[in-house]
Amino acid sequence: MIILGINETSHDASVSLIKDGNILFAGHAERYSKKKNDWYTNKDLIDDAIQHGFPDKIAYYEKPLLKASRLLLKGGNGDWLPQYKITNMFNRIVPTTYFKHHYSHACAGYYTSKFNDAVIVVLDSIGEWNTSTIWIGEGSKIKQVYKKNYPFSFGLFYSAFTQLVGLKPNEEEYILMGMAAYGDANKYRLKVNKYFSSINNQKYNFHKGINDWGLVTEQDKFDIAAAVQEVYESRLFEFMNMAKELTGKNNLVFMGGCALNCSANTILWKIFKDIWIMPNPGDAGSSLGAAAALYGKHLNWETPYLGHNIKGDYPVDKIIENLIKNKIVAVANGRAEYGPRALGNRSILADARDPDIKNKVNLIKQREEFRPFAPVVMEEFAKDWFEMNFTSPYMQYAVKCKKPELIPSVVHADGTSRVQTVNREQHEGLWKVLNQFYSRTGVPILLNTSLNVKGQPLLNDKGDTIIWKELYGKEIS
């Protein structure tokens, strides 16, 4: 049986296709429409997906009528109604099953994990009504054991302060996380804490924004970010300890948009023995979650490279040649990453030893100068360079760098790096690039960032690479 999972009418539409537990395709709508955070699927995305098979059934990631009940009861005026017409070519001829928003998140995480016994925590801004849920995964069964509903919300708390400092909520929370390293949390810790003093005390409706703060200066923005990140981490630690005590589980599956906060994720290793965060834990990952929910068993998770395919061998020699000559190289090859982070197939790679590289890459990407970049490191050398006793193949944890003076362009202002570890089985081509770079320089690390400019989706296909070259004069390997 072939199942098409769909997530749309949210802030990052996607589709996934599975057959008998095998993941055939998973891709983001924005990379086909070229509209950042596109809410709706499109024909090009669907056409790419069904090259791998025509669906027998459709799984939708949330229950529209249940969500509509919240919108109406909380003052909606009916403008939401058109968004629940599933914009795909199958809805009249293929039976569709609808799953609850948080259940889709839970299934996306648990059924792609290696665990047969785990606690599943889902934290996001809001689903239909749920905002924070805890589940037990045992064998092929998932059971909810805890929930909190709107307006209590970890995600809305973080998004409201994202908006307060002048960023886009539901899109630029990662920038707020990066700003935190440049601020003084002491200045606003107590004030921020009053908004969210414990996991049982968050009475403020953050969906309405922060309307009682007062004047915010430029430096205030960084100090607010630092305080928000600190308070968020404290509440997250409190919540995760509760989840462990409630379930007695040592393995954690963490899903929802909050699972993208890599600075906070690292502290979870103090609580759990093993952790799985699917590389697309936000709403876009729920197209796969809905398909998995309908399948009802673990999927054969092998790789996040599940999207559009730019065919050809990984250009290892060409990449190395450009790195040695120019210190920066753009790469678009193979299947696109499923998730928000480039992991080598739609990446800009650069020589992290050069202290000026960070500014040069930020200039290319048209980003703020303070924005950090991630290191990609050969897995076998990760512990030598970073304070970590776990792997991080999907850039999900920020850890202290042991040798910041040797790779200054991938170390943030607080001394941490959002590490991506790579082994030969995971991505042979990227591992070979790192290995050759190591043999030449003694450093098994490169800067890795997404192949795009600020406000635009990752490059997806050969047409995108042609446009990139014309606009920015940069060759792509």
Secondary structure, 3 states (H helix, E strand, C coil): CEEEEEECCCCCCEEEEEECCEEEEEEECHHHHCCCCCCCCCHHHHHHHHCCCCCCEEEECCCHHHHHHHHHHCCCCCCCHHHHCCCCCCCCCCCEEECCHHHHHHHHHHCCCCCCEEEEEEECCCCCCEEEEEEEEECCEEEEEEEEECCCCHHHHHHHHHHHCCCCCCCCHHHHHHHHHHCCHHHHHHHHHHHCCECCECCCCHHHCCCCCCCCCHHHHHHHHHHHHHHHHHHHHHHHHHHHHHHCCCEEEEECHHHHCHHHHHHHHHCCCEEECCCCCCHHHHHHHHHHHHHCCCCECCCCEEEEEECCCCCHHHHHHHHHHHCEEEEECEEEECCCCCCCCEEEEECCCCCCHHHHHHHHHCCCCCCCCEEEEEHHHHHHHECCCCCCCCCCCEEEECCCCCCHHHCCCCCEEECEEECCCCCHHHHHHHHHHHHHHCCCEEEEEECCCCCCCCCCCHHHHHHHHHHHCCCEC
